[in-house]
Amino acid sequence: MPHVRVPAFRFGPGGAPGYPTQAQEAFLEGHIDAFEETGGIPTRHIRYDNLTDAVSTVLYGTGRRRTENERWVLFRSHYGFDAFYCQPGIEGAHEKGGVEGDVGRFRRTHLSPMPVVDSLAELNEQIRVWDRADEHRRVGNRIRTVEQDYALDRAALAPLPAERFDPGLTLTPRVDRSSLVRVRMASYSVPARLVHRQVRVSLRASEVVVFDGRTEVARHPRVVTRHGQSVDLDRYLERAEDQARRTARVDRPRPSPGRGDVHPCPRGVLGCGAQDRRRRRRPRALIEVLLLHRSMHAADVVAGLEAALQVGAVTADVVAVEARRAAGVAESVTAADPAPITPASVERRVVSLTQRRLADPAAVAARLNSRPRKTLCWKTPAGALTELLASTSQGGVASTG
């Protein structure tokens, strides 16, 4: 069962969502979500315990002086607020503003029994619903509700900065031979063209973003399990296509040593070679069809496959033509005519050659008989047949002397 960390921000309605980790990137991202949820930044200070994500060293005997984390100082400078650190131990237990009691109340009210959800996004959405319900709650014997008190304090908030702070931790791993980058004992897939290259990774609380220079090339949900993987199989299609192209090569007849002619090859061997060549081309054609999903809708690609199967020409080019045809027909359909688009309702532009030949066999025969042939000394079959019949009729009956 995965653990979820929900930061507590004891000001205004709502707060930050839950995160699958409690690293510093989750600490910073929780602040950003809380600031954006409340619509501003407290102008005086925010109280903290001496957590390691903000404090590197507690300087005892010097009051409240702390050695702060460099990234935390950069974050506070970006949003422009001060930090008030409580005294460590029992001496500072009364300085935390009741945040621990509020955390216990929230856990007993909403998290007991433990909610059952399918994803972290669903849990965060439920937390927002609970926070909205708490806006109508009265704390102790106060007259006003939480929402009414927040409306009075909202005017004192400082505005948010124009640019959002990037809470991610920057790393520069190298892509391995399997098109994976290793980040915090987890692997994430990247495009195959980046194999053996160094990339820039922004490790965030809920996701991992991979950049090649300034271009984003991959985005994955963060994996918190040790030796876990987040793999997008679509990124391996180009590599599979290259592999299929290599394996589709068939050995061609080679000239004999010292001679310009070609080794004799029986007709049956040639037929088997053609069948093997067609069989090896099938994986490449399948990969090319799968690549169409990057630029077309899945429904259009399926319609293109069905139309191509009806004419017996299943290639990536034919599927692409039929898919674009189906997409154009779907866009032209108005709300007044919501009839479903089927391959039969789409006008065909790709015609089966077998059906066309069977429709007019005489025209096909005339075209074949009028084509010059090298085996007939570049004569047409019809002309060669006419000469043969004429020579036979002029020869007469053979006689013996």
ROTI-810603 format. One record per residue (C-alpha): x, y, z. Coordinates in steps of 0.25 Angstrom, whole numbers, padded with zeros to 4 digits, always signed. Last residue first. Layout:
% ROTI-810603
XYZ;...
END
This chain:
% ROTI-810603
+0048-0142-0412;+0039-0142-0400;+0028-0132-0399;+0023-0121-0388;+0009-0116-0390;+0008-0100-0391;+0018-0090-0384;+0009-0078-0387;-0002-0082-0376;+0009-0085-0365;+0016-0072-0368;+0003-0064-0367;-0001-0071-0354;+0013-0068-0347;+0013-0053-0352;-0001-0051-0346;+0003-0058-0333;+0016-0049-0332;+0007-0036-0334;-0003-0040-0323;+0008-0044-0313;+0015-0030-0316;+0029-0030-0322;+0041-0026-0314;+0049-0037-0319;+0038-0047-0314;+0045-0050-0301;+0046-0035-0299;+0031-0033-0299;+0024-0021-0305;+0010-0018-0299;-0002-0020-0308;-0006-0033-0303;-0006-0029-0289;-0015-0017-0291;-0025-0025-0300;-0026-0036-0289;-0029-0025-0278;-0040-0019-0287;-0046-0032-0290;-0046-0036-0275;-0055-0024-0271;-0060-0025-0257;-0051-0036-0253;-0039-0027-0255;-0045-0016-0246;-0048-0026-0235;-0034-0031-0236;-0028-0017-0236;-0036-0013-0223;-0039+0001-0223;-0034+0012-0213;-0042+0025-0214;-0054+0019-0208;-0066+0027-0204;-0069+0026-0189;-0082+0020-0185;-0077+0006-0186;-0065+0009-0176;-0075+0014-0166;-0078+0028-0160;-0089+0028-0150;-0101+0037-0154;-0101+0050-0146;-0109+0058-0157;-0114+0070-0150;-0101+0072-0142;-0093+0073-0155;-0084+0063-0162;-0073+0070-0170;-0063+0067-0159;-0066+0052-0160;-0065+0052-0175;-0051+0058-0174;-0046+0048-0164;-0051+0036-0172;-0043+0041-0184;-0031+0044-0175;-0032+0029-0170;-0034+0024-0184;-0021+0031-0189;-0013+0027-0177;-0018+0012-0178;-0014+0012-0192;+0000+0018-0189;+0002+0008-0177;-0001-0004-0185;-0013-0013-0185;-0017-0014-0199;-0029-0025-0200;-0040-0015-0204;-0048-0018-0192;-0036-0019-0183;-0032-0004-0187;-0046+0001-0183;-0045-0006-0169;-0031-0001-0167;-0035+0013-0170;-0047+0013-0161;-0038+0008-0150;-0029+0019-0153;-0040+0029-0152;-0045+0024-0139;-0031+0025-0133;-0030+0039-0136;-0018+0043-0145;-0004+0049-0144;+0002+0040-0134;-0008+0029-0137;-0001+0027-0151;+0011+0021-0144;+0003+0008-0142;+0001+0007-0157;+0016+0008-0159;+0019-0002-0148;+0009-0012-0155;+0015-0010-0169;+0029-0012-0163;+0024-0025-0156;+0018-0030-0169;+0030-0028-0178;+0037-0040-0173;+0025-0049-0178;+0026-0042-0192;+0040-0045-0193;+0038-0059-0189;+0028-0061-0200;+0037-0055-0210;+0048-0064-0206;+0039-0076-0207;+0035-0072-0221;+0050-0070-0225;+0053-0084-0220;+0042-0090-0228;+0046-0083-0241;+0060-0090-0239;+0072-0080-0238;+0084-0080-0248;+0095-0072-0242;+0096-0059-0249;+0105-0055-0261;+0117-0045-0261;+0127-0056-0258;+0140-0056-0250;+0133-0061-0237;+0118-0064-0240;+0109-0052-0239;+0100-0051-0227;+0086-0054-0226;+0079-0045-0215;+0079-0048-0200;+0066-0043-0194;+0066-0031-0185;+0054-0030-0176;+0062-0032-0163;+0069-0018-0165;+0055-0011-0168;+0049-0018-0156;+0060-0013-0147;+0058+0001-0152;+0043+0000-0149;+0045-0006-0136;+0054+0006-0132;+0044+0016-0137;+0033+0009-0130;+0040+0009-0117;+0034+0023-0112;+0020+0017-0113;+0023+0007-0102;+0023+0018-0091;+0030+0012-0079;+0029+0016-0065;+0038+0007-0057;+0040+0002-0042;+0054-0001-0036;+0049+0004-0023;+0035+0008-0023;+0033+0023-0023;+0030+0025-0038;+0027+0039-0042;+0017+0041-0053;+0024+0042-0066;+0027+0054-0076;+0037+0052-0088;+0043+0060-0099;+0042+0075-0094;+0051+0083-0102;+0061+0093-0095;+0073+0084-0097;+0067+0070-0098;+0058+0071-0086;+0051+0060-0077;+0040+0063-0068;+0037+0054-0056;+0024+0055-0048;+0017+0056-0035;+0027+0063-0026;+0036+0068-0037;+0049+0063-0043;+0053+0072-0054;+0062+0063-0063;+0073+0069-0073;+0078+0059-0083;+0092+0052-0086;+0092+0044-0099;+0095+0029-0100;+0081+0026-0106;+0074+0040-0109;+0068+0035-0123;+0060+0024-0115;+0051+0035-0109;+0051+0034-0094;+0046+0023-0084;+0047+0025-0069;+0054+0016-0059;+0054+0017-0043;+0065+0017-0033;+0065+0032-0031;+0065+0035-0046;+0071+0025-0056;+0068+0029-0071;+0063+0018-0081;+0065+0017-0096;+0069+0002-0094;+0083+0005-0097;+0084+0015-0086;+0081+0030-0086;+0090+0038-0077;+0086+0046-0065;+0086+0061-0063;+0078+0064-0050;+0070+0077-0047;+0061+0076-0035;+0047+0081-0038;+0040+0092-0031;+0040+0102-0043;+0035+0115-0038;+0024+0121-0045;+0026+0134-0052;+0018+0147-0050;+0019+0146-0035;+0007+0144-0026;+0000+0156-0019;+0002+0159-0005;-0009+0155+0005;-0015+0166+0014;-0028+0167+0006;-0031+0152+0008;-0031+0153+0023;-0046+0158+0024;-0050+0148+0014;-0042+0137+0021;-0050+0139+0034;-0063+0138+0027;-0059+0125+0020;-0054+0119+0033;-0068+0122+0040;-0071+0134+0048;-0076+0134+0062;-0064+0127+0069;-0066+0117+0080;-0057+0107+0075;-0053+0108+0060;-0066+0109+0052;-0068+0100+0040;-0074+0105+0027;-0060+0105+0020;-0059+0091+0024;-0068+0086+0013;-0058+0092+0003;-0047+0085+0009;-0054+0072+0008;-0057+0074-0006;-0042+0077-0009;-0038+0065-0002;-0047+0057-0011;-0040+0062-0023;-0027+0059-0017;-0031+0045-0015;-0036+0043-0029;-0022+0049-0034;-0015+0039-0026;-0022+0028-0033;-0032+0017-0031;-0038+0021-0018;-0042+0014-0005;-0043+0024+0007;-0037+0019+0021;-0047+0019+0032;-0043+0029+0037;-0038+0038+0027;-0048+0049+0027;-0052+0053+0041;-0041+0046+0049;-0030+0050+0040;-0035+0065+0039;-0036+0066+0054;-0022+0060+0055;-0016+0070+0045;-0023+0082+0052;-0017+0077+0066;-0003+0077+0060;-0006+0091+0054;-0010+0097+0067;-0002+0109+0065;+0012+0103+0065;+0018+0111+0076;+0013+0103+0088;+0022+0091+0085;+0034+0101+0084;+0040+0098+0098;+0037+0083+0097;+0047+0081+0086;+0053+0091+0076;+0048+0105+0077;+0039+0109+0065;+0045+0115+0053;+0038+0127+0047;+0040+0128+0032;+0039+0141+0024;+0032+0143+0011;+0036+0149-0003;+0031+0138-0013;+0044+0137-0021;+0053+0140-0009;+0046+0129-0001;+0049+0119-0012;+0064+0123-0013;+0065+0122+0002;+0059+0108+0001;+0069+0104-0010;+0080+0108-0001;+0076+0101+0011;+0075+0110+0023;+0086+0111+0035;+0077+0115+0046;+0076+0126+0056;+0065+0126+0066;+0072+0130+0078;+0087+0128+0077;+0090+0117+0088;+0087+0106+0078;+0090+0108+0063;+0080+0099+0057;+0087+0093+0044;+0081+0090+0030;+0067+0096+0032;+0057+0096+0020;+0056+0082+0015;+0062+0077+0028;+0050+0081+0037;+0052+0091+0048;+0037+0093+0050;+0031+0104+0042;+0023+0117+0044;+0020+0126+0032;+0023+0141+0033;+0017+0155+0031;+0012+0157+0017;+0005+0144+0015;+0005+0140+0000;-0007+0141-0009;-0019+0134-0016;-0022+0124-0006;-0021+0112-0016;-0009+0118-0023;-0002+0120-0010;-0005+0106-0005;-0001+0099-0019;+0012+0107-0018;+0015+0103-0004;+0012+0088-0006;+0021+0089-0018;+0033+0093-0009;+0031+0082+0001;+0028+0072-0010;+0042+0076-0017;+0048+0075-0003;+0045+0060-0002;+0032+0055+0005;+0028+0046-0006;+0015+0041-0013;+0008+0055-0011;-0005+0059-0006;-0012+0072-0009;-0009+0086-0003;-0019+0095+0004;-0033+0098+0005;-0039+0110+0010;-0031+0120+0017;-0019+0118+0026;-0013+0106+0033;-0005+0100+0022;-0004+0085+0025;+0004+0076+0015;-0002+0063+0011;+0007+0051+0009;+0002+0038+0003;+0008+0025+0006;+0006+0013-0004;+0000+0000+0000;
END
